[in-house]
Amino acid sequence: MLMPYPHPELQFSHPLPYGALIHDRGVQFVVFSRSATAMRLLLYDRVDDREPSEVLRFDPDTDRWGNIWSLFVPGIGPGQLYHFQTEGPYDPARGKWFNGKTRLIDPYAKALAGNFQAASDGIIRPPRCVVVDDYFDWEGDRHLRRDLSETVIYEMHVKGFTKHSSSEVEHPGTYLGVIEKIPYLKSLGVTAVELMPIHEFPILDIHGNPPARVNYWGYDPLVFFAPHRGYSSQTEPGCQVLEFKQMVKALHQAGIEVILDVVFNHTCEGNEKGPVLSFKGLENEVYYMLENGGGSYKNFSGCGNTVNGNHPIVREMIFNCLRHWVHNFHIDGFRFDLASILSRDRNGNLVPNPPLVEAIAEDPQLADTKIIAEAWDAAGAYQVGSFGHFRWAEWNGRYRDDVRRFWRGDPGMLGAFATRLAGSSDLYQAGGRRPYHSINFITSHDGFTLNDLSSYHDKRNHDNGEENRDGDNNNYSSNFGVEGPTRRKSVEQLRQRQIKNHLATLLLSQGTPMVLFGDESRRTQRGNNNAYCQDNDVSWFDWKLVHEHADLVRFCRSLILFRRQQPTIRRKEFLLGNPIDKNGLLDVNWYSALGTAVNWSGDSTLICLLTAPGIEQDSDAKGREVLLLFNPSYETRQFIIPPVAKAAQWRLFIDTAADSPADVYPDLDGPPLTRSGRLSLLDHSLRCYVNSQEAQIMGTM
């Protein structure tokens, strides 16, 4: 009889075909360049050394295999610092940037150390690459594999989450600081954190000075394979790799998945006026989309250049990068910034079934991960509802805009709002996708916070130094009579209702919700809707707000808990108005405020009755009927419950117009609906009732 063996922990000693590969007796350095005529390896002893301690030449006869340069260096190991250096044709007008003096970052570097050093001699000295040992004791940690339909995403900035002095953590602004705040995340109930870019991006400019505008957000990649050194609590080369893994492991132990915001659409090398730091000096014509004979760069990213993602070499690099984060860091998913660029061919044309998009979805090594597209780019492409196939979820920009406009009171939004509430079947059903492929959000890092959405009519971006020209002008926001903070009680009460309306709508909608960090406690950016350069308390999470607005945190926490417990509001199939009983009741039922048929082009008020689903094949949960009443108008409105719903035993769950604690009943034991079925809703308010008995309306179904 064969004895069972324990399942071995997944470890990859050489997961990548390029970069610095550790062997027993040294390190193998592997890099791609087809046009270089010479390749050198620069080794450094210390981070602050201006000159290498040793320069090793690749022999083109013995160290070059096709277009791959490979050199084994004995006697070195983890922690070794290095650069590459190339020679070859130098003709920028034709896209050729080889220069025998330029020091280049390895595109496959797993960590960087130090910063740019002042270049008084004209030679840019970028951060050093670090040889990294991938081994880490994961103690059996594996991907959580939570179904997307059961996911609640919390978008956050690693540094901004704990950098504020009020966070009271031992390691503010770091990966370890996030670990210290896991109890809060767990108490909130979110199931995944979506981290704004954590791959390496510049801290100082190429002259070693603080830049005019700090790149706080991190959407300016320098190296794709390395976690950002600025979020480490230490400065020892490579320590950021260890601390990042510790953070992922701790989040997994708390049942929280980790999704990375990845930026494969451009790099910090910029256009033809930008520095040569890595890709330009190794094979510019491969890594970027060029135009004008190679002398300039296509700019679909709005950041100076565009990564040539559908070139086979670059496509291979992106695959290797995704696999690296999945296998070596146990990452659970990715959100692809400006993902429509991935749909462009090597000439920049949008194409159907783009190879990169299709291959990411089909890659067996990524099968357990969530893949989410920001389905637009800076050059006018907008593919919300049509990006990729059934594996791809999308940030639903239509959801954001329609929900904002509905609650602002814009006319003619009733039908669009109902469609978003029901899962956006108009966008995703025809392509074979499900409601959970819609990543619903009302706010994100890009734009107003939820507090500011109801406090400012206009953006306030003057502190960014661009004369308030930056940032979107179409925010669908309202200040409700006063711009910015106010002591007027009536305005403040209305703003509080609006924040609750948005949170309740988001967490009661079909689809996958994403909450912006701090929205649950009214975090403000003082009207700045493009705080990309605000590495200060404008962007940082002020933890005093958690206590000042404990009632709102409780409200949000209760909604998240309800969502996780009730499959009625997170179905895996679209609500299509299908009959579910002989009386003509449907899976979703829409009524006017008077309980009659809806005039979709007329009134703005709405009643939505969601009948409870049966037990789904992969779930042991059976939901309850849910009754939603919406009044986005500027006046109190009378509502009459439709006759078909009067037999149920409705208990109040949410009333956004009520003061805490009567605004939410987490145990679903709120006041019962009046026998008459008549009630009034204050302007800009929402109520949610839940049937206290399972499947009361649906009978035996």
C-alpha positions as CSV (number, residue, x, y, z in Angstrom):
1,M,0.0,0.0,0.0
2,L,1.3,3.4,-1.0
3,M,1.7,5.8,2.0
4,P,0.3,9.3,1.5
5,Y,2.8,12.1,1.5
6,P,2.1,15.6,2.6
7,H,1.5,18.1,-0.2
8,P,4.8,20.0,-0.7
9,E,4.9,23.7,-0.3
10,L,5.0,25.5,-3.7
11,Q,8.4,27.0,-4.2
12,F,10.2,28.1,-7.4
13,S,13.9,28.2,-7.3
14,H,14.2,29.5,-10.9
15,P,10.7,30.8,-11.9
16,L,12.0,33.4,-14.4
17,P,14.1,32.8,-17.5
18,Y,15.7,36.3,-17.1
19,G,17.2,38.4,-14.4
20,A,19.6,37.3,-11.6
21,L,19.2,33.6,-11.0
22,I,20.8,32.2,-7.9
23,H,22.8,29.0,-8.1
24,D,24.7,27.1,-5.4
25,R,28.1,28.6,-6.4
26,G,27.1,32.0,-7.8
27,V,24.5,34.0,-9.8
28,Q,23.5,33.7,-13.5
29,F,22.7,37.1,-15.1
30,V,20.4,36.8,-18.1
31,V,19.1,39.7,-20.2
32,F,17.5,40.3,-23.6
33,S,18.9,42.6,-26.3
34,R,19.0,41.8,-30.0
35,S,20.7,45.1,-31.1
36,A,23.4,45.5,-28.5
37,T,26.9,44.9,-29.8
38,A,28.4,44.6,-26.3
39,M,27.0,43.9,-22.8
40,R,28.6,44.5,-19.4
41,L,27.7,43.7,-15.8
42,L,28.5,46.3,-13.2
43,L,28.8,45.0,-9.6
44,Y,28.7,47.2,-6.5
45,D,29.7,46.6,-2.9
46,R,27.5,49.3,-1.3
47,V,24.3,51.1,-2.2
48,D,26.0,54.6,-2.0
49,D,29.0,53.6,-4.1
50,R,29.1,55.9,-7.1
51,E,31.3,53.5,-9.1
52,P,31.2,49.8,-9.5
53,S,33.7,47.6,-7.7
54,E,33.9,45.3,-10.7
55,V,33.0,45.4,-14.4
56,L,32.5,42.1,-16.1
57,R,32.1,41.8,-19.9
58,F,29.9,39.3,-21.6
59,D,31.8,37.4,-24.3
60,P,29.6,37.7,-27.5
61,D,31.0,34.3,-28.6
62,T,30.3,32.3,-25.4
63,D,27.9,34.4,-23.4
64,R,25.3,35.2,-26.1
65,W,22.7,32.7,-27.2
66,G,20.6,34.2,-30.0
67,N,19.4,37.5,-28.5
68,I,19.9,36.4,-24.9
69,W,23.1,37.5,-23.0
70,S,23.9,35.1,-20.1
71,L,26.9,35.3,-17.7
72,F,27.6,33.2,-14.6
73,V,29.4,34.9,-11.8
74,P,30.8,32.6,-9.1
75,G,31.2,33.6,-5.5
76,I,28.3,36.0,-5.1
77,G,24.8,35.6,-3.9
78,P,21.7,37.3,-2.4
79,G,22.2,41.0,-1.7
80,Q,24.6,41.6,-4.6
81,L,24.0,45.0,-6.3
82,Y,24.3,45.4,-10.0
83,H,23.5,47.2,-13.3
84,F,23.8,46.3,-16.9
85,Q,25.6,48.5,-19.5
86,T,25.3,48.2,-23.3
87,E,27.0,49.3,-26.4
88,G,25.4,49.6,-29.8
89,P,23.9,52.0,-32.4
90,Y,23.1,55.5,-31.0
91,D,20.6,57.2,-33.3
92,P,17.6,58.6,-31.2
93,A,16.0,59.9,-34.4
94,R,15.6,56.3,-35.4
95,G,14.7,55.0,-31.9
96,K,18.2,53.7,-31.0
97,W,19.5,54.7,-27.6
98,F,22.5,52.5,-26.9
99,N,25.3,54.3,-25.0
100,G,28.3,52.7,-23.5
101,K,28.2,54.9,-20.4
102,T,24.6,54.5,-19.4
103,R,23.9,52.3,-16.4
104,L,20.7,50.3,-16.9
105,I,18.3,48.7,-14.5
106,D,17.5,45.0,-15.2
107,P,13.9,44.8,-16.4
108,Y,13.6,41.6,-14.4
109,A,15.2,43.0,-11.2
110,K,13.4,41.6,-8.1
111,A,14.4,44.5,-5.9
112,L,16.1,47.9,-6.1
113,A,18.2,49.7,-3.5
114,G,19.0,53.3,-2.9
115,N,17.9,56.2,-5.1
116,F,19.2,58.2,-8.1
117,Q,22.5,59.8,-7.3
118,A,23.5,63.3,-8.5
119,A,24.9,63.1,-12.0
120,S,27.5,65.9,-12.1
121,D,29.5,64.0,-14.8
122,G,26.4,63.5,-16.9
123,I,26.1,59.8,-16.1
124,I,22.8,58.9,-14.6
125,R,23.2,56.6,-11.6
126,P,19.9,54.9,-11.0
127,P,19.0,52.8,-8.0
128,R,20.9,49.5,-7.9
129,C,19.4,46.2,-8.8
130,V,19.5,43.6,-6.0
131,V,20.0,39.8,-6.3
132,V,17.1,38.3,-4.3
133,D,16.5,34.8,-2.9
134,D,12.9,34.0,-3.5
135,Y,12.6,31.5,-0.7
136,F,10.2,32.5,2.1
137,D,8.6,30.3,4.8
138,W,4.9,30.7,3.8
139,E,3.9,28.1,6.4
140,G,1.4,26.5,4.1
141,D,-0.2,29.7,2.9
142,R,-2.1,29.4,-0.4
143,H,-4.3,31.6,-2.4
144,L,-7.7,32.1,-0.8
145,R,-9.6,31.5,-4.0
146,R,-12.7,33.4,-2.9
147,D,-15.4,33.6,-5.5
148,L,-15.7,37.0,-7.1
149,S,-19.4,37.0,-6.3
150,E,-18.5,36.9,-2.6
151,T,-15.8,39.6,-2.8
152,V,-15.9,43.1,-1.2
153,I,-12.8,45.1,-2.4
154,Y,-11.2,47.9,-0.4
155,E,-9.0,50.1,-2.6
156,M,-6.1,51.5,-0.6
157,H,-2.7,53.1,-0.7
158,V,0.0,51.2,1.3
159,K,1.7,54.4,2.6
160,G,-1.4,56.5,2.9
161,F,-3.2,53.9,5.0
162,T,-1.0,54.3,8.0
163,K,1.4,57.3,7.4
164,H,-0.8,59.8,9.4
165,S,0.4,60.2,13.0
166,S,-3.1,59.3,14.2
167,S,-2.6,55.7,12.9
168,E,-0.5,55.0,16.0
169,V,1.3,52.1,14.4
170,E,4.9,51.2,15.0
171,H,5.8,51.3,11.3
172,P,3.8,54.0,9.7
173,G,3.5,54.1,5.9
174,T,4.9,50.6,5.4
175,Y,3.9,47.1,4.6
176,L,4.4,46.3,8.3
177,G,2.1,49.2,9.1
178,V,-0.7,47.5,7.0
179,I,-0.2,44.4,9.1
180,E,-0.8,46.4,12.3
181,K,-4.2,47.6,10.9
182,I,-5.5,44.2,9.8
183,P,-7.8,44.0,12.8
184,Y,-9.6,47.1,11.5
185,L,-9.9,45.6,8.0
186,K,-11.2,42.4,9.4
187,S,-13.7,44.2,11.6
188,L,-14.9,46.2,8.6
189,G,-15.6,42.9,6.8
190,V,-13.8,43.5,3.5
191,T,-12.6,40.4,1.8
192,A,-9.8,41.8,-0.4
193,V,-7.5,44.8,-0.5
194,E,-6.7,46.3,-3.9
195,L,-3.3,48.0,-3.4
196,M,-2.4,51.0,-5.5
197,P,0.9,50.4,-7.4
198,I,3.5,48.8,-5.2
199,H,6.0,48.0,-8.0
200,E,9.1,50.1,-8.1
201,F,8.7,53.7,-9.1
202,P,11.2,56.7,-8.6
203,I,11.4,58.4,-5.2
204,L,13.9,61.0,-6.3
205,D,14.4,62.5,-9.7
206,I,17.3,61.4,-12.0
207,H,19.6,64.0,-10.4
208,G,19.0,62.7,-7.0
209,N,16.7,65.5,-5.9
210,P,13.1,65.5,-4.7
211,P,10.9,66.0,-7.7
212,A,8.8,69.1,-8.2
213,R,5.7,67.0,-7.9
214,V,6.0,63.8,-5.8
215,N,4.7,60.7,-7.5
216,Y,2.6,59.7,-4.5
217,W,0.2,57.3,-6.3
218,G,3.0,55.3,-7.9
219,Y,1.6,55.2,-11.5
220,D,5.1,55.7,-12.9
221,P,6.8,52.2,-13.0
222,L,10.5,51.8,-13.0
223,V,10.6,48.0,-12.6
224,F,7.7,45.6,-12.8
225,F,9.0,42.7,-10.7
226,A,10.1,44.5,-7.6
227,P,8.1,45.7,-4.6
228,H,8.6,49.4,-3.8
229,R,11.5,50.0,-1.5
230,G,9.8,53.2,-0.1
231,Y,7.2,51.1,1.7
232,S,9.7,49.1,3.7
233,S,10.5,49.8,7.3
234,Q,14.2,49.2,6.7
235,T,16.8,50.2,4.2
236,E,18.8,47.0,3.8
237,P,18.8,45.9,0.2
238,G,16.0,43.5,-0.5
239,C,14.3,43.9,2.8
240,Q,11.1,45.1,1.0
241,V,10.7,41.7,-0.5
242,L,10.5,40.0,2.9
243,E,8.2,42.6,4.4
244,F,5.9,42.5,1.5
245,K,5.6,38.8,1.8
246,Q,5.0,39.1,5.5
247,M,2.1,41.5,4.8
248,V,0.5,39.2,2.2
249,K,0.8,36.2,4.5
250,A,-0.7,38.1,7.4
251,L,-3.6,39.3,5.3
252,H,-4.3,35.8,4.1
253,Q,-4.3,34.6,7.7
254,A,-7.1,37.1,8.3
255,G,-9.0,35.8,5.3
256,I,-8.2,38.9,3.1
257,E,-7.1,38.6,-0.5
258,V,-4.5,40.9,-2.0
259,I,-5.1,42.4,-5.5
260,L,-2.3,44.5,-7.1
261,D,-2.9,47.5,-9.3
262,V,-0.4,46.9,-12.1
263,V,0.7,49.5,-14.7
264,F,1.8,47.7,-17.9
265,N,0.9,50.6,-20.1
266,H,3.9,53.0,-19.7
267,T,7.2,53.4,-17.8
268,C,8.9,56.4,-16.1
269,E,11.4,56.7,-19.0
270,G,8.9,59.0,-20.7
271,N,9.2,60.2,-24.3
272,E,12.2,61.1,-26.4
273,K,13.2,63.8,-23.9
274,G,13.1,61.4,-21.0
275,P,16.0,59.5,-19.4
276,V,17.5,56.2,-20.5
277,L,17.2,54.0,-17.4
278,S,16.4,50.4,-18.5
279,F,14.1,49.5,-21.5
280,K,15.3,52.3,-23.8
281,G,18.9,51.3,-23.4
282,L,18.3,47.6,-23.9
283,E,15.9,47.4,-26.8
284,N,13.9,50.6,-27.2
285,E,12.2,49.5,-30.5
286,V,10.8,46.4,-28.9
287,Y,9.6,47.7,-25.5
288,Y,7.8,50.8,-26.7
289,M,5.4,51.8,-29.5
290,L,7.3,54.3,-31.6
291,E,6.3,56.7,-34.4
292,N,7.9,59.2,-36.8
293,G,10.5,56.7,-37.9
294,G,11.3,55.8,-34.3
295,G,12.2,59.3,-33.2
296,S,9.1,59.8,-30.9
297,Y,6.7,57.7,-28.8
298,K,3.0,56.9,-29.2
299,N,1.3,58.2,-26.1
300,F,-1.9,56.3,-25.4
301,S,-1.1,56.4,-21.7
302,G,-1.0,60.2,-21.3
303,C,2.4,59.7,-19.6
304,G,4.8,60.1,-22.5
305,N,5.2,56.6,-23.8
306,T,3.3,53.4,-24.4
307,V,4.5,49.9,-23.6
308,N,4.4,47.6,-26.6
309,G,2.4,45.0,-24.8
310,N,1.6,42.8,-27.9
311,H,5.2,42.4,-29.0
312,P,6.1,38.8,-28.3
313,I,9.1,39.8,-26.1
314,V,7.1,42.3,-24.0
315,R,4.1,39.9,-23.8
316,E,6.5,37.2,-22.4
317,M,7.8,39.7,-19.9
318,I,4.3,40.6,-18.7
319,F,3.4,37.0,-18.3
320,N,6.5,36.3,-16.4
321,C,5.8,39.2,-14.2
322,L,2.2,38.2,-13.4
323,R,3.4,34.6,-12.6
324,H,6.2,36.0,-10.5
325,W,3.7,37.9,-8.3
326,V,1.4,35.0,-8.1
327,H,3.9,32.3,-7.3
328,N,6.6,34.2,-5.3
329,F,4.3,36.6,-3.5
330,H,1.0,34.6,-3.4
331,I,-0.9,37.5,-5.0
332,D,-4.6,36.8,-5.5
333,G,-5.4,39.1,-8.4
334,F,-4.6,42.1,-10.6
335,R,-6.3,45.3,-11.6
336,F,-4.8,46.4,-14.9
337,D,-4.4,50.2,-15.2
338,L,-5.5,51.7,-18.5
339,A,-6.1,48.1,-19.7
340,S,-7.4,49.2,-23.2
341,I,-3.7,49.8,-24.1
342,L,-3.3,46.0,-23.8
343,S,-5.9,45.7,-26.6
344,R,-3.8,47.7,-29.1
345,D,-1.5,46.0,-31.6
346,R,2.1,47.0,-32.2
347,N,0.9,49.9,-34.3
348,G,-1.4,51.2,-31.6
349,N,-4.7,50.0,-33.3
350,L,-7.4,48.5,-31.2
351,V,-8.0,44.9,-32.3
352,P,-10.5,42.2,-31.5
353,N,-9.2,39.3,-29.5
354,P,-5.9,40.9,-28.7
355,P,-3.3,38.2,-28.0
356,L,-2.2,39.6,-24.7
357,V,-5.7,40.0,-23.2
358,E,-6.7,36.6,-24.4
359,A,-3.5,34.9,-23.2
360,I,-3.8,36.4,-19.7
361,A,-7.3,35.0,-19.4
362,E,-6.2,31.6,-20.6
363,D,-2.9,31.3,-18.8
364,P,-3.2,28.1,-16.6
365,Q,-0.7,29.6,-14.0
366,L,-3.1,32.5,-13.4
367,A,-6.3,30.4,-13.3
368,D,-6.8,31.0,-9.6
369,T,-6.4,34.8,-9.8
370,K,-8.9,37.6,-10.3
371,I,-8.2,39.8,-13.4
372,I,-9.8,43.2,-13.5
373,A,-9.5,45.7,-16.3
374,E,-9.7,49.5,-16.2
375,A,-11.3,49.2,-19.6
376,W,-10.2,52.5,-21.1
377,D,-7.1,54.5,-21.9
378,A,-5.9,58.1,-22.2
379,A,-6.3,58.1,-26.0
380,G,-10.1,57.8,-26.2
381,A,-10.6,54.0,-26.0
382,Y,-13.6,53.1,-23.8
383,Q,-14.3,49.3,-23.6
384,V,-16.5,49.1,-20.5
385,G,-18.7,46.0,-21.2
386,S,-16.6,44.7,-24.1
387,F,-13.2,44.1,-22.7
388,G,-11.9,40.5,-23.0
389,H,-14.1,37.5,-22.3
390,F,-15.7,35.8,-19.3
391,R,-12.5,35.7,-17.2
392,W,-12.2,39.5,-17.2
393,A,-14.0,41.6,-14.7
394,E,-14.1,45.4,-15.3
395,W,-14.1,48.6,-13.3
396,N,-17.6,49.7,-14.3
397,G,-17.3,53.4,-15.0
398,R,-20.9,53.5,-16.2
399,Y,-22.0,52.4,-12.7
400,R,-20.1,55.2,-11.0
401,D,-21.5,57.9,-13.3
402,D,-25.1,56.7,-13.3
403,V,-25.4,56.2,-9.5
404,R,-23.8,59.6,-8.9
405,R,-26.2,61.3,-11.3
406,F,-29.2,59.5,-9.8
407,W,-28.5,60.5,-6.2
408,R,-27.7,64.0,-7.3
409,G,-31.2,64.2,-8.6
410,D,-30.5,64.5,-12.3
411,P,-33.7,63.9,-14.4
412,G,-34.0,60.9,-16.6
413,M,-31.7,58.6,-14.6
414,L,-34.3,56.1,-13.3
415,G,-33.8,53.4,-15.9
416,A,-30.0,53.6,-15.9
417,F,-30.0,53.5,-12.1
418,A,-32.2,50.4,-12.0
419,T,-29.9,48.7,-14.6
420,R,-26.8,49.4,-12.5
421,L,-28.5,48.2,-9.3
422,A,-29.5,44.9,-11.0
423,G,-25.9,44.1,-12.2
424,S,-25.5,45.9,-15.6
425,S,-26.9,43.2,-17.8
426,D,-26.8,45.6,-20.7
427,L,-23.0,45.6,-20.5
428,Y,-22.1,42.1,-19.6
429,Q,-24.8,39.6,-20.4
430,A,-24.3,39.5,-24.2
431,G,-20.7,38.6,-23.8
432,G,-21.4,35.6,-21.5
433,R,-20.3,37.3,-18.4
434,R,-22.1,37.5,-15.0
435,P,-23.1,40.3,-12.6
436,Y,-20.0,39.8,-10.6
437,H,-17.8,40.8,-13.5
438,S,-19.0,44.4,-12.9
439,I,-16.7,45.9,-10.3
440,N,-19.1,48.5,-9.0
441,F,-17.6,51.7,-7.5
442,I,-18.7,55.2,-6.8
443,T,-15.3,56.6,-5.8
444,S,-11.8,55.5,-6.3
445,H,-8.3,56.9,-5.9
446,D,-8.9,58.9,-9.1
447,G,-11.5,61.5,-8.2
448,F,-13.4,62.8,-5.2
449,T,-13.7,60.8,-2.0
450,L,-17.2,60.0,-1.0
451,N,-17.2,62.9,1.5
452,D,-16.0,65.4,-1.1
453,L,-18.5,64.1,-3.7
454,S,-21.2,65.6,-1.5
455,S,-19.2,68.7,-0.3
456,Y,-17.8,70.2,-3.5
457,H,-19.3,71.3,-6.8
458,D,-15.9,72.0,-8.3
459,K,-12.5,70.4,-7.9
460,R,-9.9,72.1,-5.7
461,N,-6.5,71.0,-7.2
462,H,-4.5,74.3,-6.9
463,D,-2.0,72.7,-4.5
464,N,-1.0,70.3,-7.3
465,G,0.8,73.2,-9.0
466,E,-1.0,73.0,-12.3
467,E,-3.3,76.0,-11.9
468,N,-6.3,73.6,-11.3
469,R,-6.1,72.4,-14.9
470,D,-5.5,68.7,-13.9
471,G,-8.2,66.3,-12.8
472,D,-11.6,65.5,-14.3
473,N,-14.1,68.4,-14.6
474,N,-17.1,66.0,-14.9
475,N,-17.6,64.7,-11.3
476,Y,-21.4,64.6,-11.1
477,S,-21.0,66.0,-7.6
478,S,-23.0,68.5,-5.5
479,N,-22.1,70.7,-2.6
480,F,-25.8,71.1,-1.6
481,G,-25.6,74.8,-1.1
482,V,-22.1,75.3,0.5
483,E,-18.8,74.7,-1.1
484,G,-16.5,72.7,1.2
485,P,-16.9,72.3,5.0
486,T,-19.9,73.9,6.7
487,R,-21.5,74.3,10.1
488,R,-25.0,74.6,8.6
489,K,-26.7,71.7,10.2
490,S,-29.2,71.1,7.4
491,V,-26.5,70.9,4.8
492,E,-24.4,68.6,6.9
493,Q,-27.4,66.3,7.6
494,L,-28.0,66.1,3.8
495,R,-24.4,65.3,3.1
496,Q,-24.4,62.5,5.7
497,R,-27.6,61.1,4.0
498,Q,-25.9,61.2,0.6
499,I,-22.8,59.4,1.9
500,K,-25.1,56.7,3.4
501,N,-27.1,56.6,0.2
502,H,-24.0,55.9,-1.9
503,L,-22.6,53.3,0.5
504,A,-26.0,51.5,0.7
505,T,-26.5,51.5,-3.0
506,L,-23.0,50.2,-3.6
507,L,-23.3,47.4,-1.1
508,L,-26.8,46.4,-2.1
509,S,-26.2,46.3,-5.8
510,Q,-25.7,43.1,-7.8
511,G,-22.0,42.9,-8.9
512,T,-18.8,43.2,-7.0
513,P,-18.4,46.3,-4.8
514,M,-15.3,48.3,-4.3
515,V,-15.0,50.8,-1.4
516,L,-12.3,53.5,-1.4
517,F,-10.3,53.4,1.8
518,G,-11.5,56.0,4.3
519,D,-14.9,56.5,2.7
520,E,-16.5,54.7,5.6
521,S,-15.2,57.4,7.9
522,R,-15.6,60.5,5.7
523,R,-12.0,60.9,4.7
524,T,-11.6,64.1,2.8
525,Q,-9.0,65.4,0.2
526,R,-10.3,68.9,0.7
527,G,-11.8,68.9,-2.8
528,N,-8.7,67.6,-4.6
529,N,-9.9,65.1,-7.2
530,N,-6.4,64.3,-8.5
531,A,-4.2,64.0,-5.4
532,Y,-1.5,62.1,-7.3
533,C,1.3,64.3,-5.9
534,Q,-0.1,64.9,-2.4
535,D,2.1,62.8,-0.2
536,N,0.7,64.5,2.9
537,D,-2.3,64.6,5.1
538,V,-4.4,65.6,2.1
539,S,-4.2,61.9,1.0
540,W,-3.3,60.1,4.2
541,F,-6.0,58.3,6.2
542,D,-6.7,60.4,9.4
543,W,-7.6,57.7,11.9
544,K,-9.3,60.1,14.2
545,L,-12.1,60.1,11.7
546,V,-12.8,56.5,12.6
547,H,-13.8,57.6,16.0
548,E,-15.4,60.9,15.0
549,H,-17.6,59.1,12.5
550,A,-18.0,55.8,14.4
551,D,-21.7,55.8,13.4
552,L,-20.9,55.8,9.7
553,V,-18.2,53.1,10.2
554,R,-20.9,51.0,12.0
555,F,-23.3,51.7,9.1
556,C,-20.8,50.5,6.5
557,R,-19.7,47.5,8.5
558,S,-23.3,46.4,8.9
559,L,-23.9,46.7,5.2
560,I,-20.8,44.6,4.3
561,L,-21.9,41.9,6.8
562,F,-25.4,41.9,5.4
563,R,-24.0,41.5,1.9
564,R,-21.8,38.6,2.8
565,Q,-24.7,36.8,4.5
566,Q,-27.4,37.4,1.8
567,P,-27.1,35.9,-1.7
568,T,-30.1,37.8,-2.7
569,I,-28.0,40.9,-3.4
570,R,-25.0,39.1,-4.9
571,R,-26.5,36.6,-7.3
572,K,-24.4,34.8,-9.9
573,E,-27.0,35.1,-12.6
574,F,-28.6,38.3,-14.0
575,L,-31.9,39.6,-12.7
576,L,-34.0,39.6,-15.8
577,G,-37.6,39.9,-14.6
578,N,-38.3,36.2,-15.0
579,P,-41.5,34.8,-13.5
580,I,-40.9,32.7,-10.4
581,D,-44.5,31.7,-9.3
582,K,-48.0,31.4,-10.7
583,N,-49.0,34.8,-9.5
584,G,-46.6,36.5,-11.8
585,L,-44.0,37.5,-9.3
586,L,-40.6,38.1,-10.8
587,D,-37.0,37.7,-9.6
588,V,-36.8,41.4,-9.6
589,N,-39.9,43.7,-9.4
590,W,-40.0,47.4,-10.1
591,Y,-42.7,49.8,-8.9
592,S,-43.4,53.5,-8.6
593,A,-43.6,55.1,-5.3
594,L,-47.3,54.4,-5.4
595,G,-46.8,50.7,-5.8
596,T,-47.9,50.8,-9.4
597,A,-46.1,50.3,-12.7
598,V,-43.0,52.4,-13.2
599,N,-43.0,55.3,-15.6
600,W,-39.3,55.0,-16.5
601,S,-39.2,58.3,-18.3
602,G,-41.1,60.2,-15.6
603,D,-40.7,60.1,-11.9
604,S,-37.4,59.6,-10.1
605,T,-38.6,57.6,-7.1
606,L,-38.4,53.8,-7.2
607,I,-39.4,50.6,-5.3
608,C,-37.4,47.5,-6.0
609,L,-38.5,44.1,-4.7
610,L,-35.9,41.3,-4.8
611,T,-37.2,37.8,-4.3
612,A,-35.0,35.3,-2.6
613,P,-32.9,32.9,-4.7
614,G,-33.0,29.2,-4.0
615,I,-29.9,27.5,-2.7
616,E,-27.3,27.7,-5.4
617,Q,-25.3,24.7,-6.4
618,D,-22.0,25.9,-4.7
619,S,-23.6,27.6,-1.7
620,D,-25.5,26.5,1.4
621,A,-26.9,30.0,1.9
622,K,-30.5,30.9,1.1
623,G,-31.3,34.5,1.1
624,R,-34.3,36.6,2.2
625,E,-36.5,38.9,0.2
626,V,-35.3,42.5,0.1
627,L,-37.4,45.6,-0.4
628,L,-35.6,48.8,-1.5
629,L,-37.2,52.3,-1.6
630,F,-35.4,55.2,-3.2
631,N,-36.1,58.9,-3.1
632,P,-33.4,60.9,-4.8
633,S,-35.7,64.0,-5.2
634,Y,-35.5,67.3,-3.3
635,E,-38.7,66.8,-1.5
636,T,-40.3,64.3,0.9
637,R,-42.3,61.7,-1.0
638,Q,-45.1,59.3,0.0
639,F,-44.6,55.6,-0.8
640,I,-47.2,52.8,-0.9
641,I,-45.9,49.2,-0.8
642,P,-47.2,47.1,-3.7
643,P,-50.0,44.6,-2.8
644,V,-47.9,41.6,-3.7
645,A,-45.4,42.5,-1.0
646,K,-47.8,43.2,1.9
647,A,-48.0,39.6,3.1
648,A,-44.3,39.5,4.0
649,Q,-43.1,40.3,7.5
650,W,-40.9,43.2,6.6
651,R,-38.4,44.6,9.2
652,L,-36.4,47.7,8.7
653,F,-32.7,47.2,7.9
654,I,-31.5,50.6,6.6
655,D,-32.9,54.1,6.8
656,T,-30.4,56.6,5.6
657,A,-32.5,59.5,6.9
658,A,-32.4,58.3,10.5
659,D,-29.8,59.2,13.0
660,S,-27.6,56.5,14.4
661,P,-28.3,53.9,15.8
662,A,-31.7,53.9,14.1
663,D,-30.1,54.2,10.6
664,V,-29.1,50.5,10.5
665,Y,-30.3,47.3,12.3
666,P,-27.5,44.8,11.9
667,D,-29.5,42.0,13.4
668,L,-32.4,42.6,11.0
669,D,-34.7,43.4,13.9
670,G,-35.7,46.9,13.0
671,P,-39.3,48.3,13.3
672,P,-41.8,46.4,11.2
673,L,-43.4,48.0,8.2
674,T,-46.7,49.7,8.9
675,R,-49.8,47.6,8.3
676,S,-51.1,50.2,5.9
677,G,-48.0,49.8,3.8
678,R,-47.8,53.6,3.6
679,L,-44.8,55.6,4.6
680,S,-42.9,58.8,3.7
681,L,-39.3,59.1,2.7
682,L,-37.3,62.2,3.3
683,D,-35.6,63.8,0.3
684,H,-32.4,62.1,-0.7
685,S,-33.0,59.0,1.3
686,L,-33.2,55.2,1.0
687,R,-34.8,52.5,3.0
688,C,-34.2,48.8,2.9
689,Y,-36.5,46.3,4.5
690,V,-35.8,42.6,4.8
691,N,-38.4,39.8,5.1
692,S,-38.0,38.3,8.6
693,Q,-38.9,34.9,7.2
694,E,-37.1,33.0,4.5
695,A,-38.9,32.8,1.1
696,Q,-42.2,34.1,2.5
697,I,-43.3,35.5,-0.9
698,M,-41.9,32.8,-3.0
699,G,-43.8,30.1,-1.3
700,T,-42.5,26.7,-2.1
701,M,-39.9,27.7,-4.7
